Amino acid sequence: MAEAVPLPVVRVFDVAIVGAGLCGLALARKLVADGLDVQVIDARERLGGRVHTRYCEATGQALDLGPAWFWLETEPRITALLSELGLASQPQADPGDALWLADPSQPPERRVESGGVHVGARRIKGGTGQLIKALAADLPPGSVRLGVALHALRDRGAFIELLPATGHPVRARQVVLAMPPRLVHERLQFDPPLSAAVQDALAATPTWMAAQAKAVTTFAQPFWRAAGHSGNAFVRHTQAVLSEVFDASEGDAGALGGFIALNAAQRENFRRGLPMLIDSQLAQLYGPQAHHGHQFVQDWAEETWTCSVADRASPPEPPQASPLLRQPLWAGRVFFGGSETAAHGAGHMEGALEAADRIAHAVSRPKTRTGIDMRPAALHLARPADGTRAEAIGVFAASVLTLRGLAPERYRLHLTRQLASQQFEQLTQRALLATADQAYSESLVRLDHLLSALDVASTEAVNGRHALTTALLAPFEGWNKSLLEAALSFNGTSCALSNFPLEHQPDAGLLRAITLDLAAAWREFALELNTRLLAASGTAQIV
Ligand SMILES: Cc1cc2nc3c(=O)[nH]c(=O)nc-3n(C[C@H](O)[C@H](O)[C@H](O)COP(=O)(O)OP(=O)(O)OC[C@H]3O[C@@H](n4cnc5c(N)ncnc54)[C@H](O)[C@@H]3O)c2cc1C
């Protein structure tokens, strides 16, 4: 009798993550730390997605051609991650005068920007790419495959099949699409197909900075500082090449970064002449010393794996994803990730980490393996000294109280930022939601740190509600009402809003719309908090 030939065992990963950007890598690191078998794929031949740091051989500087800045005060996740990974940061160089150039035939005007231009912004030493390197270093060999572009997803029942444009399928029990929603909409096929509502929500979520281009020019020294210039410049005339310039120097060498003012189509037409145009604009701002630096230009609109057709065709808009994109599909086995899906910090690196965090809590963990602690990573955080549950609830309540105190000022800040970036639509509504989402996002970080002290596992859940949920949500009593009152009282006295009569004194229709939006955001937060408690207690999320 012929010997039976064993069939090859097809590997089914616990989780497949599509996208090795900040969101995908941060999530993979968390899940691997929890003992899950993870496969990350990325269409590009490099890690990092929109995080892209290049190095100037002539000056030895790291140059961020994608994201460069984060904010300690409002971005708790990236701040904590940098400290966990031992990465240092430094403030964005701002001291000195800014230049304003409104007429190309005139010299630029010097202005003192009181308080600086990039208030509170910091840069990672050695470039943002350090963050990507550090995250990838914690992943097991073979867990990331580059040059694999996902084309379709098929639900096969026991697992999901990921079909790349070329090469072998990947199989996984759960899938995370850690990529811009619009790319999901335009490039991926789903079997069974996505609902029209989800497709619409994906299509309606712009990819932050996707159609922008950034240029960094390096010099032996930051020579502009000696003349009292900050390196910040704003060019506002119609022939502007760089609309906004800033100091991107590292160490003793100098660098001027800038966002290119031409749109994607113009850049295509002027591609050959662009280096010369950048050179002459820098010289017009900072004199002949600014000629002949080493230029590095990154046109994100030409990046197939960042910029969708819709992003290229429409003016840049801040992303604000529908909450639908934070709901898993296919019976909790497919998740939308990527910065744009975050409730707070959407489009920023903070948003990428918030999305990773949300999904890390929602992903199911196999219960069968022994010897591995399968609890979410947050549970491994140190207990507060001698923490008891009551103390932990008290700590959480105190942090909510602090957030409530900060809310009116934060509302004003969000409003000011919107006005500064010329977003005049739904001012009150957007600023209020941003304030609420920021508080919810920070509360979830706080909750993660307290999970161990809260001893959630020994508490029962009834009808899908964890017994601690009510106690933890209690300090938010009356929160939406007080938030709205603070906003209306500010609006009524704000000169900046006097040009917007509806925002100055919102009518009943607008008030109702705002109230509904705030209620929806609250509901989403309350559900997320409950889900995290259930997941950590092992009541749910176990397959
Ligand atoms: C010029 C510029 C400046 C910015 N400045 C800042 C800043 O100062 N501060 C800040 O916080 N944020 C900034 N951002 C935004 C920041 O870069 C993003 O929020 C963040 O990097 C998003 O990470 P992500 O993982 O969500 O998405 P991405 O980085 O876009 O990663 C998605 C990954 O998915 C991959 N992918 C896409 N489609 C497929 C497919 N079909 N199959 C397989 N893989 C696929 C891509 O190759 C990519 O690697 C900036 C962005 C740009 C472009």
The ligand as an SDF file (V2000), in Angstrom:
LIG
                    3D

 53 58  0  0  0  0  0  0  0  0999 V2000
    3.7630   65.4820    4.1280 C   0  0  0  0  0  0  0  0  0  0  0  0
    3.1060   64.9470    5.3660 C   0  0  0  0  0  0  0  0  0  0  0  0
    3.2650   65.6240    6.5690 C   0  0  0  0  0  0  0  0  0  0  0  0
    2.6630   65.1540    7.7240 C   0  0  0  0  0  0  0  0  0  0  0  0
    2.9000   65.8080    8.8940 N   0  0  0  0  0  0  0  0  0  0  0  0
    2.4320   65.2870   10.0570 C   0  0  0  0  0  0  0  0  0  0  0  0
    2.8770   65.8150   11.3030 C   0  0  0  0  0  0  0  0  0  0  0  0
    3.6930   66.7330   11.3610 O   0  0  0  0  0  0  0  0  0  0  0  0
    2.3660   65.2490   12.4310 N   0  0  0  0  0  0  0  0  0  0  0  0
    1.4980   64.1860   12.3990 C   0  0  0  0  0  0  0  0  0  0  0  0
    1.0800   63.7100   13.4640 O   0  0  0  0  0  0  0  0  0  0  0  0
    1.0980   63.6480   11.2110 N   0  0  0  0  0  0  0  0  0  0  0  0
    1.5540   64.1620   10.0560 C   0  0  0  0  0  0  0  0  0  0  0  0
    1.2310   63.5680    8.8630 N   0  0  0  0  0  0  0  0  0  0  0  0
    0.2650   62.4500    8.8790 C   0  0  0  0  0  0  0  0  0  0  0  0
    0.9260   61.1100    9.3050 C   0  0  0  0  0  0  0  0  0  0  0  0
    1.9490   60.8210    8.4090 O   0  0  0  0  0  0  0  0  0  0  0  0
   -0.1110   59.9970    9.2810 C   0  0  0  0  0  0  0  0  0  0  0  0
   -1.1740   60.2940   10.1630 O   0  0  0  0  0  0  0  0  0  0  0  0
    0.4080   58.6300    9.7050 C   0  0  0  0  0  0  0  0  0  0  0  0
    1.7030   58.3840    9.2330 O   0  0  0  0  0  0  0  0  0  0  0  0
   -0.5800   57.5930    9.1910 C   0  0  0  0  0  0  0  0  0  0  0  0
   -0.1620   56.2910    9.5190 O   0  0  0  0  0  0  0  0  0  0  0  0
   -1.0680   55.0550    9.0730 P   0  0  0  0  0  0  0  0  0  0  0  0
   -0.3370   53.8420    9.4750 O   0  0  0  0  0  0  0  0  0  0  0  0
   -2.4380   55.2550    9.5520 O   0  0  0  0  0  0  0  0  0  0  0  0
   -1.1710   55.1580    7.4730 O   0  0  0  0  0  0  0  0  0  0  0  0
   -0.0410   55.0950    6.3750 P   0  0  0  0  0  0  0  0  0  0  0  0
    1.2330   55.6460    6.8770 O   0  0  0  0  0  0  0  0  0  0  0  0
   -0.6070   55.6920    5.1580 O   0  0  0  0  0  0  0  0  0  0  0  0
    0.1920   53.5370    6.1690 O   0  0  0  0  0  0  0  0  0  0  0  0
   -0.6510   52.7600    5.3660 C   0  0  0  0  0  0  0  0  0  0  0  0
    0.1800   51.6510    4.7570 C   0  0  0  0  0  0  0  0  0  0  0  0
   -0.6970   50.8300    3.9680 O   0  0  0  0  0  0  0  0  0  0  0  0
   -0.0070   50.4190    2.8130 C   0  0  0  0  0  0  0  0  0  0  0  0
   -0.9920   50.0500    1.8020 N   0  0  0  0  0  0  0  0  0  0  0  0
   -1.8810   50.8520    1.1760 C   0  0  0  0  0  0  0  0  0  0  0  0
   -2.6300   50.1330    0.3220 N   0  0  0  0  0  0  0  0  0  0  0  0
   -2.2090   48.8420    0.4180 C   0  0  0  0  0  0  0  0  0  0  0  0
   -2.5980   47.6150   -0.2030 C   0  0  0  0  0  0  0  0  0  0  0  0
   -3.5900   47.5590   -1.1070 N   0  0  0  0  0  0  0  0  0  0  0  0
   -1.9390   46.4800    0.1470 N   0  0  0  0  0  0  0  0  0  0  0  0
   -0.9290   46.4960    1.0620 C   0  0  0  0  0  0  0  0  0  0  0  0
   -0.5300   47.6380    1.6660 N   0  0  0  0  0  0  0  0  0  0  0  0
   -1.1690   48.7880    1.3610 C   0  0  0  0  0  0  0  0  0  0  0  0
    0.8310   51.6310    2.4430 C   0  0  0  0  0  0  0  0  0  0  0  0
    1.9320   51.2850    1.6390 O   0  0  0  0  0  0  0  0  0  0  0  0
    1.2450   52.1650    3.8050 C   0  0  0  0  0  0  0  0  0  0  0  0
    2.5110   51.6820    4.1930 O   0  0  0  0  0  0  0  0  0  0  0  0
    1.8430   63.9970    7.6840 C   0  0  0  0  0  0  0  0  0  0  0  0
    1.6750   63.3110    6.4770 C   0  0  0  0  0  0  0  0  0  0  0  0
    2.3030   63.7700    5.3360 C   0  0  0  0  0  0  0  0  0  0  0  0
    2.1520   63.0090    4.0460 C   0  0  0  0  0  0  0  0  0  0  0  0
  1  2  1  0
  2  3  1  0
  2 52  2  0
  3  4  2  0
  4  5  1  0
  4 50  1  0
  5  6  2  0
  6  7  1  0
  6 13  1  0
  7  8  2  0
  7  9  1  0
  9 10  1  0
 10 11  2  0
 10 12  1  0
 12 13  2  0
 13 14  1  0
 14 15  1  0
 14 50  1  0
 15 16  1  0
 16 17  1  0
 16 18  1  0
 18 19  1  0
 18 20  1  0
 20 21  1  0
 20 22  1  0
 22 23  1  0
 23 24  1  0
 24 25  2  0
 24 26  1  0
 24 27  1  0
 27 28  1  0
 28 29  2  0
 28 30  1  0
 28 31  1  0
 31 32  1  0
 32 33  1  0
 33 34  1  0
 33 48  1  0
 34 35  1  0
 35 36  1  0
 35 46  1  0
 36 37  1  0
 36 45  1  0
 37 38  2  0
 38 39  1  0
 39 40  1  0
 39 45  2  0
 40 41  1  0
 40 42  2  0
 42 43  1  0
 43 44  2  0
 44 45  1  0
 46 47  1  0
 46 48  1  0
 48 49  1  0
 50 51  2  0
 51 52  1  0
 52 53  1  0
M  END
$$$$
